[in-house]
Structure formats: C-alpha cells, structure tokens
Amino acid sequence: MSFWDFQDGDEAVTGTFEVGGGNMEPIPNDTTCVAIIDEAKWDKDQLGNRLISLRWSVVAPDDYKNRKVFHKLWVDDDKPDHKDPAKKRDKDKRLLAAIDFNAGGKLMASGKAPTNDALGMALMNKPMSIKVMLWEYNGKTGNWISAVGPRGGKSTAPAPKATPIRTVVEDDDAPF
C-alpha cells in the first residue's frame, strides 16, 4: 500500500480539490458563551506597541463550539488612535484582573507584570463565561470580548481582602 492510497482502495490523483467550509459568520452580537483561553502571550501591534494577546476557544453553546475569538488587551502601551489611552489601558487592566481572578488569581498575587510563561500557566484552559460582541469596520465584521465572569456563577478565586475585584468588566471599545 502506497502512502497515496486511501483506506477504501482508491488512490490520490492530481487536479483540483476543495475542502469545503469557507467564510464563517461571526458569533451574533451580545452572545454569552463558555470559553477557555488556549493562547496567551505578549505581542506587538503594527506600530510596535506592546499588548497582551489572548485567543479564546468557545466550549459552549454547541453552535459555536471550537470557534476562536481573538482578544487584545492594551495593558502596557497605548492603543493607537484611542480617544483616551490612559482610560483604555486601565479598563483593559481591569478586564485582565477579572480574567485572572476567574482563572485562580495567580497573576495578581505576584504583583508583577506577567511574563509569557506566567500568562500561559495562569490563564489557559480555565473555563469562564464571556460576552461576545460584534464589531464592524471598513466593511469587515468580527467578534470581540466585552465582559468575562465565572463559568457557573461561582468564582474560582477567593474574594480579595482589600479592594474588591469585579469579576465582570464591560468594555464598550471594540479592539480594532
């Protein structure tokens, strides 16, 4: 049996082949999903500004299972062309704190800026509830995360002793 033979006894031939699929419609606006972060890292935009890049993988509902939602958090440098960069940076830090809190609170407990390794170990594969919104820009559409909370209404981290941390942060700025 050759590498190019199929299980049904047929063999591969040259020519054209279409896998199928194509463009997927974005998840509808204001949809609540259960998702996990499957990639978390420091990244840079086209201008060299530092940001945290998260990739969420939807777990439920089944209609959107395994769909990816890309999330940029401008917690270090300014988001270009934002009307109030300092406010946006603080809002994104609150959102990162809420994500960390629902993932166990390890990043905030360190008190330091997280490394790529720390982001991955603390945030990845922790199911939580996300609110998915729709953005439209220059004829294109996509999804962004406007809020995050505990998966089943219970946080995975103990309540902080000092200033309380909100587990859901609303963000009305689309990340484009």
Buried (B, 14 or more C-beta within 10 A) or exposed (E): EEEEEEEEEEEEEEEEEEEEEEEEEBBEBEBEBBBBBBBBBBEEBEEEBBBBBBBBBBBBEEEBEEBBBBBBBBBBBBBEEEEEBEEBBEBBBBBBBBBBBBBBBBBBEEEEEBEEEBBBBBBBEBBBBBBBBBBEEEEEEBBBBBBBBBBEEEBBBEEEEEEEBBBBBEBEBBBE
